């Protein structure tokens, strides 16, 4: 590297200047300017802040991610073909079957039975919503309101329950 292109002195880390050596000879080109922004734009700052905030609270926002994923999945399934929703029909019966099997194999009473019934009912309702949203579309009729209320209830329950896990 020649002495003309090498830095002659140390500069502070915040200095954003570039020294372009003078062109010599017949092939000298037109002068040009390099613009280096010193501060990121306000939009980049806002997106960076939102991204860091979402990453920091990613475990608390798990139901939100699942709700958005379910909404997108049912929209795509409805757009491709309406009968794809019937795939969820056997899945809707799985929580009730699980509850019956657990009650026979490991019978419990009190709060354990309450949590099993609540979990089974919640998953059954969610799968029924998936089925209906894939068949009729996620924004058809009351399905949009059901999705919104289910998302709010799931997020609130998750914020309470996850501290005890």
Number of C-alpha atoms within 10 A of each C-alpha: 5 5 7 11 11 10 10 8 5 6 10 6 6 7 8 11 10 11 10 12 9 10 11 8 6 6 7 9 10 6 8 7 7 9 9 9 8 9 8 8 9 9 9 11 12 11 11 12 12 12 11 12 11 13 12 11 10 13 13 16 15 14 21 15 13 13 19 12 12 20 20 13 16 25 19 16 20 21 14 11 11 18 13 17 22 14 12 16 15 9 15 19 15 15 20 16 12 13 16 13 12 14 14 10 8 8 11 13 8 7 9 11 15 12 11 17 14 12 14 19 15 15 17 18 15 18 22 18 23 27 25 21 26 28 21 18 22 27 15 12 11 9 17 16 13 15 21 12 12 18 18 15 13 18 18 13 12 16 16 11 10 10 8 6 5
